Amino acid sequence: MSGKRFQFVFEAEDYDRSVAFYRDVLQLPVVHSWDRGRDRGAFFGAASGIVEVVSDAGGFRGPRRQGVSIEVDDPPALYRRIRDTGVPFALELTEQPWGTVEFAVLDPDGNAVTFFSPEKAEPAGEGVVSVDAAAASLPGPWKPKDLVQVNDAVVRIARLAGEFPWHHHDEDELFLCVDGSFQIELADREPVTLRANEMFVVPKGTEHRPVAEATAHALLLERPETKQYGN
């Protein structure tokens, strides 16, 4: 079977509250809505699908253990924006063992709304590697790319812009600033500022986060299995 569009439909206990949640908190675009008295509804665009919120599902109610997952380009940025609204998370920003970065919130009716983006690591290259070319090829901030593998470590390049979530690793992590400048904020000491050609090692177990007011690039030296969002 092949379909044209996936649509998740549910009847809201409080229609206006649920519509406000999807429209104002999650900021999903309203693509269609109607008001026929008791029969009210709204379509929200969600990637290639639709979340449909209705006031009356015509007597049909699905199981309560339900939810919807939406693929997005930048889960960390969306996580930070939703966090600032005060909405509680059902799942904090997490890098899953199967390779996705995701978080989840509960809507006013208890439906789980999960936002995710696959982290597809590219294999480390061989031969001569141009750091400048690798930096230019990155798809966006906080999407690192493996450049080369050296013994038990891998050299990665990342574009930094804005704030990365607080996290820690069970091993040391080396940052070498390639261009621009950025800070590494540390939970137990003053922040460290790195400029081009400067490096710093974050000791294992240290809560930290990179922060860049303007776009910068950095090389990272860490283990291949190191999780981007920490342990």
N, C-alpha and C positions, 0 to 999 in steps of 0.2 A: 504494500500500500504506500502511496505517496500522497502527501497533503500539500496544500498551498500555504496555510498559515496555522500556527499553533495559538490557541486561545485558552487562558486560564480564567474560569468564571467562578465567582462565589457571591453569595448573598450576605451583605453586611448587616451586622446587628444595628449599627448606627451609621447609616449611609453617608451623611455629611462628614462625620469624623473620618471615615475610611477614605473618602474622596480627598479630603484635605491632606491626609497622610501621604497618599501616593502622589498627589499634585505638588504639595508644598514642602514636605519633608524629603521624599525620595526624588522629587522634581522630574517625574516621568511626564512626558507630554500627553495632554488630552487630545486624542485624535477624533473623538466623536462622543457626544452625550445626548441624552434625551430626558424629558420630564413629562410623563403622562399621568400625573397624579400619584397613585400608589406605585406605578411602574416607572422607576427612575434608574438611570444607568449611565456609566461612563466607560469608554475604552481608553486605556493608557498604553502608549507605545513602549514596548520592552524588548529591545534588540529587534529580532525578526518576528517577534510574537506580540500578543496582546494580553494585558491583564484587564478583565472586565469586572467591574464592581456594579452590582445591582441591588436595588432595595427589595425586590421580590423575585425569587428564582422560580416561581410557579409551582411551589411545593417540592421541588427537588433540592435536596441537601446532600452534599458529598460527605465523606468522612472528615473528622476534625484534624486528623494527623496528615495535613497537606501543606503544600507550599509551592513556591515557584523559584527557579534559579535563572538569573539573568547574567549573561556574559558582558563584561564591560572592558574598556581599554585600560583603565587605571584604577584598580580597586583601592590602593592606598589613599589616593586623592579623594575618592568618593567617601571612603571610611572617615577621613578627617572632617569632611564637610558635614556628614550626618552626625558624627560625634559632637560637633559643636552645637547641634540642635538639642542635645540632651536626651535623645532617644536611646533606650537601653539596647545592648547588643545580645542576641541569642548566641552568637559566636563572634569572638574578637577576631581581628585580622590575623589570619593563620596561613602558613605555607604548608599544604597538606603533603603527606608522603607520596601521593600519586601525581604531584606536580602542579596543582592549582594553588593560586593565592585567592583566598575568599574570606568573606565575613557575612553575617546574617543578622537581620533584625526581625522582630515580630510586628505584624501590623495590628491595628486595634482589635481585629477578630481572632488573633492568635495564629494566623497563617505565617509560616516562615518565608521570608524573602531573602534569598541568598544571592550575593553578587560575587562573581568569580572571573578570573582571567587565567588561562593556562600559561604556565611558565615553561616554554619550550627551549631548553638549553641547546645551543648549537655545539657540535663537537669542536674541541680545540684544534687550531690549525697547525700546519707544519711549514717549515721553511721560513722565509723572511716575512715578517708581519709588519705592516705599516700601522702604527698607533694612530696617526692622524686619520687615515682612511677608515680604521675601525671605529673611531669616535664619530666620524661623519655618518657612518652607516647605522648607528643606533636608532631604533624606532622612536625613542622618547626617553624621558627621565626615568630613572630607577628600573631600567630594563637591561641588566648587565649582559655582556657577551664574553664567552670564554675565548681567549686568544691563544695561549699555549699552555701545555702541561709540562711541569718540570718535576721529575721524581714524584713525590707524593703531594705536590701542590699544583694549583692552577692559577694563572694570571688572568684576571678578568678586567674588562674596562666598563665603566658605567658613566652615564650622564647624570649630573646632580642638578636639581632645581627645586627650590622649596624645602619643605621639611620631610624627613623620613621618620617613620614611627620609632619610638624607643624600643630597643631590643638588646639582647646579648648573645654571645656565642660561647660554646664550650672550648674554644681554641682562640689563640691570638689572631688578630686580623690586621694586615698592613694596608695603609692608604698611601698612595703616591699621587700627588696632585699633578695632572698633566697640563691643564690650562685653567685660567680663571682662579677663583679662590673659594674656599668654603670652610666652615667650622665643623668640628666634631665635638658635640656637646656630651659631657660625661657626667654621670650621676654623682660621682664622689670627688670631683675636682673641677677646676675652672676649665672652660672650653678651650680647645686647641684650634688655632687658625692655620690653615695650610694654603700656600700659594704655589705657583708653578715650580716644579722640581723639588718640592719639600715633601717629606714623608713622616708618618707617625704610625706607631703600632698600638692598637687598642688591646690591652691585656684581656685574656680570656675571663669570662664571667662578668665583665664590666658593662653595665647598662650604658648605652650610648645611642646617639643618632646624628647622622650628617645633616647639616643645614646649609643651603646655598641661596643667598639672596639673588644672585644672577647665575646663569648657566655655567657650569664647570664640568670638567671631566677628571676622572681619577682611575688609576690602576689599583686593583685589589689583589693581594696575594693571600690565598686561603686554600683550604682543602676542597677537593671537588664536591664533597657531600655537604659542605657548609650551606645551611639554609639562609636565604636572603633575609628573612624576617626573624631570624634568631631561633633559639631553642626554647 
